[in-house]
């Protein structure tokens, strides 16, 4: 299959790496070095979006936000200038469903189908080819590109014909994960301040109903002195703010999620735009005047 991929950052690059071995892959990214690395593996570098689209049956995008997708699609020399009728666009961005549905409508007028298929999982799962892909959009188009998506990961979930459902599911997942992470860290801080060791809490929590992704992943990493995630804090803030905004659009009050979003924004404002989600550990430690791994005085 003739495939194009736009956005070869950490996640997009990991996903596209599974396609270069099996398809005629064209690539486009602002970073010349990462494009060159794909060319060395057999991909073709595109001059611009229109050039990539003309040579592709399916084009995938994985960009920071929906505004970037809009520009890639409809900006100067964008994909829309080269997309042929019958082609499929797959947006893997953790974007705003309302904007993605607008993109789909505009592309449909050109005879092009847009699906959304964001991913959920740690970077290691994207590299390993086991990340979860959550797709939505026209069923016939989804079935057509199913083999392409499963080349990136067999963990593929279809959540309906309404474009944006995949991004909605991703937003629910991101918000739930972020809220649970912060609540877990706050309570571990309480346990540490009360004299419990981190190791004791990890063992007990993971044997009870409080077990969650943070107790199973981040807490053991803290105890072992290793990094548990390399996700950018600014992107996490973007994700949770999108989820809260979606709640506003639907009339769903989200007081607890709004608190989590505010907490993450405090962390970003304090740590700076280049900070990572991992550094929220230090923010919570500072708020409680304790350390998770170090012995208590």
RAGIBEL-V500095 format. One record per backbone hydrogen bond with DSSP energy under -1.0 kcal/mol. CO is the residue of the C=O (numbers start at 0). NH is the residue of the N-H. E is the energy in kcal/mol with one decimal. If there is no record, write none. Layout:
BEGIN
CO:NH:E
CO:NH:E
END
This chain:
BEGIN
0:23:-1.4
1:56:-2.9
1:57:-1.7
2:25:-2.9
3:59:-2.9
4:27:-1.9
5:61:-2.4
8:12:-2.9
9:13:-1.3
10:14:-2.4
11:15:-2.9
12:16:-1.6
14:17:-1.3
15:18:-1.6
15:19:-1.5
18:21:-1.3
18:22:-2.0
22:24:-1.2
23:2:-2.3
24:43:-2.6
25:4:-2.3
26:45:-2.5
27:6:-2.5
30:34:-1.7
31:35:-2.5
32:36:-1.8
33:37:-1.4
34:38:-2.3
35:39:-2.1
37:42:-2.4
38:41:-1.7
43:26:-2.6
47:51:-2.3
48:52:-2.7
49:53:-2.2
50:54:-1.0
52:55:-1.6
56:87:-2.0
57:3:-2.5
58:89:-3.0
59:5:-2.8
60:91:-3.5
64:68:-1.4
65:69:-2.6
66:70:-1.8
67:71:-2.3
68:72:-2.4
69:73:-3.3
70:74:-2.0
71:78:-2.7
72:79:-2.7
74:77:-1.9
76:49:-2.0
77:80:-1.3
78:81:-2.0
78:82:-1.7
83:86:-2.1
86:112:-2.0
87:58:-2.4
88:114:-2.9
89:60:-2.3
90:116:-2.7
92:94:-1.9
95:99:-2.4
96:100:-2.5
97:101:-1.3
98:102:-2.3
99:103:-2.3
100:104:-2.0
101:105:-2.4
102:106:-2.4
103:107:-2.4
104:108:-1.3
106:109:-1.6
106:111:-2.3
107:110:-1.8
110:85:-3.3
112:88:-3.0
114:90:-2.9
115:135:-2.3
117:133:-2.9
119:131:-2.2
121:125:-1.4
122:126:-2.3
123:127:-2.1
124:128:-1.0
124:129:-3.0
124:130:-1.1
131:119:-2.6
132:156:-3.1
134:158:-2.9
135:115:-1.8
137:141:-2.4
138:142:-2.6
139:143:-1.7
140:144:-1.9
141:145:-1.1
144:148:-2.3
145:149:-2.7
148:151:-1.1
148:152:-1.5
153:155:-1.9
154:132:-2.8
156:134:-3.4
159:136:-2.4
161:164:-2.1
163:167:-2.4
164:168:-2.6
165:169:-2.2
166:170:-2.4
167:171:-2.4
168:172:-2.3
169:173:-3.0
170:174:-2.7
171:175:-2.3
172:176:-2.5
173:177:-2.7
174:178:-2.6
175:179:-2.2
176:180:-2.4
177:181:-2.3
178:182:-2.3
179:183:-2.4
180:184:-2.4
181:185:-2.4
182:186:-2.0
183:187:-2.3
184:188:-2.2
185:189:-1.6
186:190:-2.3
187:191:-2.7
188:192:-2.6
189:193:-1.4
190:195:-2.7
191:194:-1.7
196:200:-2.0
197:201:-2.6
198:202:-2.2
199:203:-2.3
200:204:-3.2
201:205:-2.0
203:206:-1.3
204:207:-1.5
207:210:-1.5
211:215:-2.0
212:216:-1.6
213:218:-2.6
216:220:-1.5
217:221:-2.4
218:222:-2.3
219:223:-1.8
220:225:-2.5
221:224:-1.1
230:276:-3.1
231:235:-1.7
232:236:-2.6
233:237:-2.2
234:238:-2.5
235:239:-2.5
236:240:-2.4
237:241:-2.0
238:242:-1.9
239:243:-2.3
240:244:-2.5
241:245:-2.5
242:246:-1.8
243:247:-1.9
244:248:-2.1
245:249:-1.7
246:251:-3.2
253:257:-2.4
254:258:-1.7
255:259:-2.0
256:260:-2.5
257:261:-2.4
258:262:-2.4
259:263:-2.2
260:264:-2.1
261:265:-2.2
262:266:-2.0
263:267:-2.4
264:268:-2.8
265:269:-2.1
266:270:-2.9
267:271:-2.5
271:274:-1.7
274:232:-1.9
275:278:-1.7
276:279:-2.2
277:280:-1.7
278:282:-1.3
279:283:-2.4
280:284:-2.4
281:285:-2.6
282:286:-2.0
283:287:-1.6
284:289:-2.0
END
